[in-house]
């Protein structure tokens, strides 16, 4: 897997995942929507850890800074 996520993108995803977790575990969002948010948050954290987003590959997007040659 080639990295396609920059540092800012990774940080934003982790923050969004934290917000999703807070909303679910505080009881603000419950039921099916709550579970969907928790799963999406887990995916965000996982993709942040590996610096690779499959959706970015399909769309041809990369947020990695250009490497100097």
N, C-alpha and C positions, 0 to 999 in steps of 0.2 A: 504494500500500500504506500503510495506516494502521499506525503503530507499536503493537504490543501486548505489548512486553516491557520490563520495568523494568531498571534498572542491576544490581540484585542477581541477577536471573535471567540476564542476559547474562554476568556474571562467573562464575557457577556453571557455565554451559554451556561456557565456555572452559576452566575448570579440569578439567571432566570430559573434554573433548576432549584435553587434555594428558595426562591419566592413560591414556586409551585409546591415544594415540600412544606413550607410554612402554611400555605393556604389549606393544604390537605390535613396536616396534623393538628392545626388549631381548630379544625372543624368548620372553617369558613366555607369550604367547598367539599361537598360530600357526594356519595353515590357514584354513579358511573363517570360523571365528569371529573370527580376527584381522582378516581383510579386512572383515567386517561391522562390527567395532569402529572400524576406520579410517574407513570410509564414514560411520558414525554420527557420529564425531568431526568429520569434514568438514562434515556437515550442521549440527552444533551451532555450529561456528565461523561458517559462512555465515549462519545465522539470527541469530547474535549481532551480526554486522557490520551487518546491515540492520535489526535490532530488530523483526523480524517473523517470527512462527511460524504457518505455515498450519494446523497442528493446533489451535492456540489459537483460531483463527477458527472452525473447525468446532465446537469445544466451547464457544465463547462465553466464553473466558477472556481476561483481560487482566491483566498485572502492572505496567502503567504507572501511575504516580501520577496522581491526578486533577488536571486543569489548573484553575488559578484563573481565574475569570471576572471 
